[in-house]
C-alpha cells in the first residue's frame, strides 16, 4: 500500500475508533444516589432512545427492552443527574408502577429542575405519603421549599431526615447546606 494510502487508512481508522468510543455510555457526573440502596457507583447515560441495562452493563434500545421498573427508575435518575430532565421524564413514563416512591421522587426532581416547582412538590408529597422513611425525597422536598422561600417547611423536612438517618447522612448535610445558603441571602 502506498504511503499516502496508509496515512489515509490510519487517519480513517483513528476517526472510526474515536467515534465508536463516543457512541458508548457516558457516566453521569457526580455521585449517584440511585433508587435502590443496593445500587452503588455511577450509572452511565446513553444516547437518546437507549437505556442502560444493569444486567448486561450495556446501553440497549429502549423500544422492546425488557427492563425492570427499578432499572428504568434508576436510569431515569441518572439522566436527571446528567441534566437530561425531559429524557428522564420520558423514561419514567415507561415504568409500570407509576406510584412507587422512587418514581414519584425522580419525577419530582426532574420537573423541579425543569422549573415546574409546584408540580415537583406535588410528586415529592406523593412519594413521602408512599414511604415516609425515604430520606432522599425529604431532602429534595426540603430543597424545593427553600427555592419557594418556605424555610420553615424545609426545616421540618430537615428534622424528619434527622430522625431517619441522623445529622451525618448526605441527605441531612445537603438540605442543611441549602437552608444555610438561603439564610445568607
C-alpha positions as CSV (number, residue, x, y, z in Angstrom):
1,X,0.0,0.0,0.0
2,X,1.5,3.4,-0.9
3,X,2.5,5.7,1.9
4,X,-0.4,8.2,1.2
5,X,-3.0,5.4,1.3
6,X,-1.5,4.1,4.6
7,X,-1.7,7.6,6.1
8,X,-5.3,8.0,5.0
9,X,-6.2,4.5,6.3
10,X,-4.6,5.2,9.7
11,X,-6.4,8.6,9.9
12,X,-9.7,7.0,9.0
13,X,-9.2,4.2,11.5
14,X,-8.4,6.7,14.3
15,X,-11.6,8.6,13.4
16,X,-13.7,5.5,13.4
17,X,-12.2,4.3,16.7
18,X,-12.9,7.7,18.3
19,X,-16.5,7.7,17.0
20,X,-17.1,4.2,18.5
21,X,-15.7,5.4,21.8
22,X,-18.1,8.4,21.8
23,X,-21.1,6.1,21.0
24,X,-20.7,4.1,24.2
25,X,-22.3,5.0,27.5
26,X,-21.3,8.2,29.3
27,X,-21.3,8.2,33.0
28,X,-23.4,10.8,34.9
29,X,-21.3,13.4,36.6
30,X,-21.1,13.4,40.4
31,X,-22.2,10.8,42.9
32,X,-25.1,8.7,42.2
33,X,-27.8,8.4,44.8
34,X,-29.6,5.6,42.9
35,X,-33.2,4.5,43.6
36,X,-32.3,1.3,45.4
37,X,-30.0,1.0,48.3
38,X,-28.4,-2.0,46.6
39,X,-27.0,0.1,43.7
40,X,-23.8,2.0,44.0
41,X,-21.4,3.8,41.8
42,X,-22.4,5.8,38.7
43,X,-25.0,4.7,36.2
44,X,-24.0,5.5,32.6
45,X,-26.3,7.6,30.5
46,X,-26.8,6.5,26.9
47,X,-27.7,8.3,23.7
48,X,-31.4,9.2,23.3
49,X,-33.6,6.2,22.6
50,X,-31.3,3.9,24.5
51,X,-31.3,2.9,28.2
52,X,-28.6,1.4,30.4
53,X,-29.3,-2.3,31.3
54,X,-27.6,-3.1,34.6
55,X,-27.8,-6.8,33.9
56,X,-25.8,-6.7,30.6
57,X,-24.0,-3.5,31.6
58,X,-24.7,-2.1,28.1
59,X,-26.8,0.6,26.5
60,X,-29.7,-1.1,24.7
61,X,-32.5,0.3,22.5
62,X,-35.3,1.4,24.8
63,X,-38.1,0.1,22.5
64,X,-38.7,-3.5,23.2
65,X,-36.3,-3.5,26.2
66,X,-37.4,-5.9,28.9
67,X,-36.2,-3.9,31.9
68,X,-37.4,-3.9,35.5
69,X,-39.1,-0.8,36.9
70,X,-36.2,-0.4,39.3
71,X,-33.7,-0.4,36.4
72,X,-35.8,2.1,34.5
73,X,-36.2,4.4,37.5
74,X,-32.5,4.3,38.4
75,X,-31.7,5.1,34.8
76,X,-34.1,8.0,34.7
77,X,-32.5,9.3,37.8
78,X,-29.0,9.1,36.2
79,X,-30.4,11.0,33.2
80,X,-31.8,13.7,35.5
81,X,-28.4,14.0,37.4
82,X,-26.9,14.5,33.9
83,X,-29.3,17.4,33.4
84,X,-31.4,15.5,30.8
85,X,-34.6,16.2,32.6
86,X,-37.1,15.6,29.8
87,X,-35.4,12.4,28.8
88,X,-35.7,11.3,32.4
89,X,-39.4,12.0,32.4
90,X,-39.8,10.1,29.1
91,X,-38.1,7.0,30.7
92,X,-40.2,7.3,33.8
93,X,-43.3,7.3,31.6
94,X,-42.4,3.7,30.7
95,X,-42.3,2.4,34.3
96,X,-45.3,0.2,35.1
97,X,-45.6,1.2,38.8
98,X,-46.1,5.0,38.5
99,X,-46.8,5.2,42.2
100,X,-43.6,3.8,43.6
101,X,-41.8,6.3,45.9
102,X,-38.7,6.3,43.7
103,X,-40.6,7.0,40.5
104,X,-42.5,9.8,42.2
105,X,-39.4,11.3,43.7
106,X,-37.4,11.2,40.4
107,X,-40.4,12.7,38.6
108,X,-40.5,15.4,41.2
109,X,-36.7,16.0,40.8
110,X,-36.9,16.3,37.0
111,X,-40.0,18.5,37.0
112,X,-38.5,20.8,39.7
113,X,-35.3,21.1,37.7
114,X,-37.3,22.0,34.6
115,X,-38.7,24.9,36.6
116,X,-42.1,23.4,37.4
117,X,-41.6,23.8,41.1
118,X,-45.1,23.3,42.3
119,X,-45.6,20.2,40.1
120,X,-42.3,18.8,41.5
121,X,-43.5,19.4,45.1
122,X,-46.7,17.5,44.3
123,X,-44.7,14.5,43.3
124,X,-42.5,14.7,46.3
125,X,-45.5,14.8,48.6
126,X,-47.0,11.8,47.0
127,X,-43.6,10.0,47.4
128,X,-43.5,10.9,51.1
129,X,-47.0,9.6,51.5
130,X,-46.0,6.3,49.9
131,X,-42.8,6.0,52.0
132,X,-42.4,8.4,54.9
133,X,-39.0,6.8,55.7
134,X,-37.5,7.7,52.3
135,X,-34.8,10.3,53.3
136,X,-33.8,11.3,49.7
137,X,-37.3,12.5,48.8
138,X,-37.4,14.6,52.0
139,X,-34.1,16.2,51.1
140,X,-35.5,17.1,47.6
141,X,-38.8,18.3,49.0
142,X,-36.9,20.5,51.5
143,X,-34.8,21.9,48.7
144,X,-37.9,22.7,46.7
145,X,-39.3,24.5,49.8
146,X,-36.1,26.5,50.1
147,X,-36.5,27.6,46.4
148,X,-40.0,28.8,47.2
149,X,-38.7,30.7,50.3
150,X,-40.7,28.4,52.7
151,X,-37.8,27.9,55.0
152,X,-39.9,26.6,58.0
153,X,-41.3,23.8,55.8
154,X,-37.7,23.0,54.7
155,X,-36.6,22.8,58.3
156,X,-39.4,20.4,59.1
157,X,-38.1,18.1,56.4
158,X,-34.6,18.5,57.8
159,X,-35.9,17.4,61.2
160,X,-37.6,14.4,59.6
161,X,-34.3,13.4,57.9
162,X,-32.5,13.8,61.3
163,X,-35.0,11.2,62.7
164,X,-34.4,8.8,59.8
165,X,-30.6,8.9,59.4
166,X,-29.1,11.4,61.8
167,X,-27.1,14.5,61.0
168,X,-24.2,12.8,59.2
169,X,-26.1,11.3,56.3
170,X,-25.8,13.0,52.9
171,X,-29.5,14.0,52.7
172,X,-29.2,15.9,56.0
173,X,-26.0,17.6,55.1
174,X,-27.2,18.6,51.7
175,X,-30.5,20.1,52.9
176,X,-28.8,21.7,55.9
177,X,-26.4,23.4,53.4
178,X,-29.3,24.6,51.2
179,X,-31.1,26.1,54.2
180,X,-27.9,27.7,55.4
181,X,-27.2,29.2,52.0
182,X,-30.8,30.6,51.8
183,X,-30.4,32.2,55.2
184,X,-27.3,34.1,53.9
185,X,-29.2,35.8,51.1
